Amino acid sequence: MSTYKNLQKLAIRLRDDLRTNDFVLLYAYNGTGKTRLSTEFKNRGKKGNQRDTLYFNAFTEDLFSWDNDLHHDTRRVLRINSNSRFFEGFKELALEEKIFAFLERYVNFDFKIDYESWVISFNKGEHTNIKISRGEESLFIWCIFLAICELTLDGAEAYNWVKFFYIDDPISSLDENNAIGVASDLAQLLKKGRGTIKTVISSHHMLFFNVMCNELRPYSHKQYFLHKQGADGYTVRPTNDTPYYHHVAALSELRDAMLLGGGHIKTHHFNTLRSILEKTSSFFGFNDFGRCIKGVEDEILFERALNLLSHGKHSVYEPRNMGQDTQDLFVRILTAFLEKHEFELPAVSSKKPAAPTTP
């Protein structure tokens, strides 16, 4: 496990890794700093007007904005910020066919790009100038990025400055079926360009991350779990031999919060615990997460508590303390789960847990 004071130093580490590897895969929770890390990585490659990284992150989606024609409510279009270098070869290379080749795998609408006005209109059957859903919009922008990546790998002059792809969370609004499809399509494209363009992929989405790990396993790559250490910076732990490391890392964080006690147990930890039980039950082939705690004392109470207390909108960005009774219940459920399954849990925090106490 390595520790870095800031994201600039971590970006240098990733560039060093890509000297001898084709890919770097990062798993990190939302709020860790993945988007800022992608920006730092890009900035390390800037020299005057020269740059070397084509990236996809939250800023990429900001290059597109809706004009909903509020006056007439008839011509809704997606506007393109044509000032970005992201679109350098857009007009000359006529990307519609390449975009649609990716897009048709996921959705059933058509689109048209107006290069004079730099707007995109969408149609579904007889319905024209429609507004597509947020998930469909994310997929469409993602397919534009894939088309540009393909052009880059094919040697298009407009993108001959690209040495690295940096891809951060392309699937924020997608269901699991599309997440698998996106990961698989991306892996096939990157395999095609292996040795030409080096790539960093970061994500908080467990399924997407696991598919990428499995697809790229035969090739030279690094896998890391990225963890924020508060004022102490960031830790990076290699997980090449343990592709599901982030699952036990999340469980380890719950264990540490439990052992630290007091105000360290927050309301959102119930959501995390429920998610871990669901994924564990899927791994074992169970239909119900309650099977993971079957046979433990008070299993019916624990299952009802998880159903009730994990349904609130508890955000990791706004952590709130639990009441003492609820904290005690959380400790009992987590302790029973850990004793039943005996996970080998790593240390992911620099905080030193106290000795466990029995509520």
Secondary structure per residue as TSV (DSSP state, phi and psi in degrees):
chain	resnum	aa	ss	phi	psi
A	1	M	-	360.0	131.1
A	2	S	E	-115.1	146.9
A	3	T	E	-117.4	139.9
A	4	Y	E	-129.7	136.2
A	5	K	S	-66.9	-32.9
A	6	N	S	-151.4	173.7
A	7	L	H	-73.2	-25.1
A	8	Q	H	-61.7	-44.8
A	9	K	H	-68.2	-34.9
A	10	L	H	-67.5	-38.2
A	11	A	H	-61.1	-38.7
A	12	I	H	-62.1	-41.6
A	13	R	H	-60.2	-42.9
A	14	L	H	-64.7	-40.3
A	15	R	H	-65.0	-37.5
A	16	D	H	-63.8	-41.2
A	17	D	H	-59.9	-36.5
A	18	L	T	-76.9	-4.7
A	19	R	T	-66.7	-32.6
A	20	T	T	-121.2	3.3
A	21	N	-	-132.0	151.2
A	22	D	S	-80.9	-31.8
A	23	F	E	-138.1	148.8
A	24	V	E	-128.2	126.8
A	25	L	E	-112.8	127.3
A	26	L	E	-120.6	129.0
A	27	Y	E	-107.8	132.2
A	28	A	-	-155.4	147.9
A	29	Y	-	-69.9	157.6
A	30	N	T	-59.3	142.1
A	31	G	T	89.0	-2.6
A	32	T	S	-74.7	-33.0
A	33	G	S	122.7	22.7
A	34	K	H	-60.9	-44.9
A	35	T	H	-65.2	-41.7
A	36	R	H	-65.3	-33.8
A	37	L	H	-65.5	-40.9
A	38	S	H	-62.9	-35.6
A	39	T	H	-68.6	-41.9
A	40	E	H	-62.4	-41.3
A	41	F	H	-60.8	-45.6
A	42	K	H	-61.8	-43.7
A	43	N	H	-64.4	-29.9
A	44	R	H	-64.1	-21.9
A	45	G	T	-96.9	4.6
A	46	K	-	-87.7	130.4
A	47	K	B	-139.9	99.3
A	48	G	T	65.4	-124.6
A	49	N	T	-88.4	-1.8
A	50	Q	B	-89.1	146.5
A	51	R	-	-148.8	168.3
A	52	D	-	-135.9	3.4
A	53	T	E	-123.0	124.0
A	54	L	E	-97.6	119.1
A	55	Y	E	-124.5	154.5
A	56	F	E	-124.2	119.2
A	57	N	S	-156.3	-164.2
A	58	A	H	-59.6	-30.3
A	59	F	H	-68.5	-29.6
A	60	T	H	-62.5	-45.2
A	61	E	H	-65.6	-25.8
A	62	D	T	-71.9	-10.1
A	63	L	T	-75.1	-6.0
A	64	F	E	-122.0	138.4
A	65	S	E	-144.5	147.1
A	66	W	E	-85.7	135.7
A	67	D	E	-109.9	105.1
A	68	N	-	-90.1	10.4
A	69	D	-	49.1	60.5
A	70	L	T	-64.4	-23.3
A	71	H	T	-74.5	-49.2
A	72	H	T	-104.0	-21.4
A	73	D	S	57.5	41.3
A	74	T	S	-130.4	-33.5
A	75	R	-	-117.0	90.8
A	76	R	-	-96.1	126.1
A	77	V	E	-135.8	155.6
A	78	L	E	-98.8	117.2
A	79	R	E	-85.7	144.6
A	80	I	E	-108.8	133.3
A	81	N	-	-83.7	91.5
A	82	S	T	-73.1	-4.9
A	83	N	T	-75.7	-15.0
A	84	S	S	-76.7	144.3
A	85	R	G	-67.7	-13.7
A	86	F	G	-56.0	-31.3
A	87	F	G	-103.8	21.3
A	88	E	T	-54.3	-43.1
A	89	G	T	-101.5	12.1
A	90	F	H	-61.1	-53.0
A	91	K	H	-71.2	-44.9
A	92	E	H	-70.4	-31.5
A	93	L	H	-95.6	-5.0
A	94	A	T	44.2	81.8
A	95	L	-	-84.3	-0.3
A	96	E	H	-52.2	-46.2
A	97	E	H	-64.5	-42.6
A	98	K	H	-66.3	-41.1
A	99	I	H	-62.7	-46.9
A	100	F	H	-65.8	-31.7
A	101	A	H	-60.3	-34.5
A	102	F	H	-82.2	-43.6
A	103	L	H	-63.6	-37.9
A	104	E	T	-64.8	-13.5
A	105	R	T	-76.0	-17.3
A	106	Y	T	-118.2	-33.6
A	107	V	-	-133.8	174.7
A	108	N	-	-128.3	36.9
A	109	F	-	-116.0	161.0
A	110	D	E	-105.6	165.1
A	111	F	E	-145.9	160.8
A	112	K	E	-141.6	132.3
A	113	I	E	-100.9	125.2
A	114	D	E	-98.3	104.1
A	115	Y	T	-76.2	-15.4
A	116	E	T	-77.6	-43.6
A	117	S	T	-96.0	-9.4
A	118	W	T	55.1	54.6
A	119	V	E	-133.5	158.0
A	120	I	E	-123.3	130.4
A	121	S	E	-111.7	153.1
A	122	F	E	-125.0	145.1
A	123	N	E	-136.5	146.1
A	124	K	B	-132.9	105.7
A	125	G	T	60.2	-123.3
A	126	E	T	-83.5	-8.4
A	127	H	B	-88.6	120.8
A	128	T	-	-111.8	158.5
A	129	N	S	52.8	43.2
A	130	I	-	-83.4	162.2
A	131	K	-	-101.4	122.6
A	132	I	-	-82.9	162.9
A	133	S	-	-70.6	167.6
A	134	R	H	-62.0	-41.3
A	135	G	H	-64.4	-41.9
A	136	E	H	-65.0	-38.0
A	137	E	H	-63.0	-44.2
A	138	S	H	-60.6	-42.9
A	139	L	H	-63.7	-41.1
A	140	F	H	-62.4	-47.2
A	141	I	H	-63.9	-38.6
A	142	W	H	-61.2	-41.3
A	143	C	H	-67.9	-30.9
A	144	I	H	-62.5	-45.5
A	145	F	H	-61.2	-43.9
A	146	L	H	-60.8	-40.1
A	147	A	H	-63.4	-40.1
A	148	I	H	-68.0	-39.1
A	149	C	H	-59.9	-43.1
A	150	E	H	-63.0	-42.1
A	151	L	H	-60.5	-42.5
A	152	T	H	-59.9	-46.7
A	153	L	H	-67.1	-26.4
A	154	D	T	-81.6	-4.2
A	155	G	T	90.6	23.0
A	156	A	-	-59.9	131.8
A	157	E	G	-61.3	-34.0
A	158	A	G	-62.4	-21.1
A	159	Y	G	-122.5	28.5
A	160	N	T	-75.7	-3.3
A	161	W	T	-84.2	-10.5
A	162	V	-	-80.6	122.9
A	163	K	-	-111.8	-24.0
A	164	F	E	-133.1	143.8
A	165	F	E	-103.2	136.2
A	166	Y	E	-125.4	116.7
A	167	I	E	-119.9	116.1
A	168	D	E	-116.9	114.6
A	169	D	-	46.0	72.3
A	170	P	T	-78.2	-2.0
A	171	I	T	-127.8	40.2
A	172	S	T	-64.2	-25.3
A	173	S	T	-117.1	20.4
A	174	L	-	-103.6	150.3
A	175	D	-	-77.8	175.0
A	176	E	H	-69.1	-33.2
A	177	N	H	-63.4	-45.3
A	178	N	H	-69.0	-31.0
A	179	A	H	-60.8	-42.1
A	180	I	H	-65.3	-44.2
A	181	G	H	-62.3	-43.8
A	182	V	H	-61.7	-45.5
A	183	A	H	-63.1	-42.5
A	184	S	H	-65.9	-45.2
A	185	D	H	-63.8	-40.8
A	186	L	H	-63.1	-43.7
A	187	A	H	-61.2	-42.2
A	188	Q	H	-63.2	-40.0
A	189	L	H	-66.2	-43.5
A	190	L	H	-68.3	-34.4
A	191	K	H	-62.5	-38.5
A	192	K	H	-61.5	-36.4
A	193	G	T	-98.7	10.3
A	194	R	T	-58.2	131.4
A	195	G	T	93.4	-15.7
A	196	T	T	-99.1	-52.1
A	197	I	S	-122.6	131.3
A	198	K	E	-88.7	149.5
A	199	T	E	-136.4	137.7
A	200	V	E	-111.6	133.6
A	201	I	E	-126.7	125.0
A	202	S	E	-123.3	144.8
A	203	S	E	-159.9	155.4
A	204	H	S	-104.2	-3.4
A	205	H	-	-90.1	111.7
A	206	M	H	-59.9	-45.5
A	207	L	H	-64.8	-46.5
A	208	F	H	-58.2	-46.5
A	209	F	H	-60.8	-44.1
A	210	N	H	-65.3	-39.7
A	211	V	H	-62.7	-43.4
A	212	M	H	-63.3	-41.4
A	213	C	H	-59.1	-46.0
A	214	N	H	-68.6	-39.7
A	215	E	H	-68.0	-37.1
A	216	L	H	-99.3	4.4
A	217	R	T	-54.2	-39.2
A	218	P	T	-70.7	-10.3
A	219	Y	S	-107.8	162.3
A	220	S	S	-66.2	118.5
A	221	H	E	-157.7	165.9
A	222	K	E	-122.3	142.2
A	223	Q	E	-120.9	132.7
A	224	Y	E	-135.5	150.7
A	225	F	E	-103.4	120.4
A	226	L	E	-100.7	126.9
A	227	H	E	-131.6	132.9
A	228	K	E	-81.5	131.2
A	229	Q	-	-108.7	30.6
A	230	G	G	63.3	-131.2
A	231	A	G	-70.1	-14.2
A	232	D	G	-85.1	0.1
A	233	G	-	99.2	-133.5
A	234	Y	E	-135.6	144.5
A	235	T	E	-114.0	145.2
A	236	V	E	-126.5	122.1
A	237	R	E	-117.2	124.5
A	238	P	E	-63.2	139.9
A	239	T	-	-132.1	24.6
A	240	N	T	-58.1	-33.5
A	241	D	T	-90.6	-4.7
A	242	T	-	-137.0	77.3
A	243	P	T	-61.5	-23.7
A	244	Y	T	-96.1	22.4
A	245	Y	H	-55.9	-38.9
A	246	H	H	-61.3	-27.1
A	247	H	H	-66.0	-48.9
A	248	V	H	-74.7	-24.4
A	249	A	H	-66.4	-41.0
A	250	A	H	-63.6	-40.7
A	251	L	H	-65.2	-36.7
A	252	S	H	-64.8	-36.6
A	253	E	H	-64.1	-39.3
A	254	L	H	-64.9	-42.4
A	255	R	H	-59.4	-44.4
A	256	D	H	-64.8	-40.7
A	257	A	H	-62.1	-39.5
A	258	M	H	-64.1	-44.3
A	259	L	H	-72.2	-32.7
A	260	L	H	-70.8	-33.4
A	261	G	-	66.5	-163.9
A	262	G	G	57.1	-129.8
A	263	G	G	-82.3	6.4
A	264	H	G	-81.3	-17.4
A	265	I	-	-90.2	117.5
A	266	K	B	-112.3	164.5
A	267	T	T	-61.8	-33.9
A	268	H	H	-70.4	-13.2
A	269	H	H	-66.5	-26.5
A	270	F	H	-65.7	-39.8
A	271	N	H	-61.8	-42.6
A	272	T	H	-63.9	-43.1
A	273	L	H	-63.5	-42.6
A	274	R	H	-60.1	-44.1
A	275	S	H	-61.7	-41.5
A	276	I	H	-64.6	-42.0
A	277	L	H	-64.4	-37.7
A	278	E	H	-64.7	-42.7
A	279	K	H	-71.6	-34.1
A	280	T	H	-65.8	-40.7
A	281	S	H	-65.6	-37.0
A	282	S	H	-63.8	-39.7
A	283	F	H	-60.8	-39.3
A	284	F	H	-83.0	-6.4
A	285	G	T	85.0	15.3
A	286	F	-	-81.9	152.7
A	287	N	S	-89.4	-16.3
A	288	D	S	-134.0	131.2
A	289	F	G	-63.6	-22.0
A	290	G	G	-62.3	-22.4
A	291	R	G	-64.0	-22.3
A	292	C	G	-70.5	-20.1
A	293	I	G	-119.6	17.0
A	294	K	T	-64.3	132.7
A	295	G	T	95.1	-12.0
A	296	V	S	-81.1	159.0
A	297	E	T	-63.3	136.5
A	298	D	T	65.6	31.7
A	299	E	H	-61.4	-37.4
A	300	I	H	-66.3	-44.0
A	301	L	H	-60.2	-44.2
A	302	F	H	-64.3	-43.0
A	303	E	H	-65.3	-41.6
A	304	R	H	-64.3	-40.9
A	305	A	H	-62.9	-42.9
A	306	L	H	-64.6	-39.7
A	307	N	H	-63.4	-40.8
A	308	L	H	-78.2	-48.8
A	309	L	H	-83.4	-11.5
A	310	S	T	-96.7	4.6
A	311	H	S	-97.1	-4.4
A	312	G	S	-75.7	158.6
A	313	K	-	-86.4	70.3
A	314	H	-	-92.6	116.5
A	315	S	-	-97.3	138.5
A	316	V	T	-66.4	-22.1
A	317	Y	T	-78.5	-21.7
A	318	E	S	-127.6	69.7
A	319	P	-	-64.4	137.2
A	320	R	-	-127.8	145.3
A	321	N	B	-71.2	150.0
A	322	M	-	-88.6	156.6
A	323	G	-	-68.8	158.9
A	324	Q	H	-61.4	-41.7
A	325	D	H	-61.9	-40.1
A	326	T	H	-70.2	-37.7
A	327	Q	H	-59.2	-44.4
A	328	D	H	-61.8	-39.9
A	329	L	H	-66.2	-41.3
A	330	F	H	-58.7	-45.8
A	331	V	H	-61.3	-42.3
A	332	R	H	-63.6	-43.1
A	333	I	H	-66.8	-48.2
A	334	L	H	-63.5	-41.8
A	335	T	H	-61.9	-43.6
A	336	A	H	-63.2	-41.2
A	337	F	H	-64.5	-45.0
A	338	L	H	-67.7	-37.3
A	339	E	H	-70.1	-32.2
A	340	K	H	-72.8	-38.0
A	341	H	H	-107.7	-15.6
A	342	E	-	52.4	53.9
A	343	F	-	-65.7	147.2
A	344	E	-	-89.9	101.5
A	345	L	-	-97.4	132.4
A	346	P	-	-83.2	169.0
A	347	A	-	-91.2	119.9
A	348	V	-	-116.3	-3.5
A	349	S	-	-121.6	148.8
A	350	S	S	-82.8	-10.1
A	351	K	S	-74.8	142.2
A	352	K	-	-95.9	111.3
A	353	P	-	-65.7	148.2
A	354	A	-	-78.6	171.3
A	355	A	-	-64.4	143.4
A	356	P	-	-64.7	148.6
A	357	T	-	-123.3	150.1
A	358	T	-	-94.8	121.4
A	359	P	-	-70.5	360.0
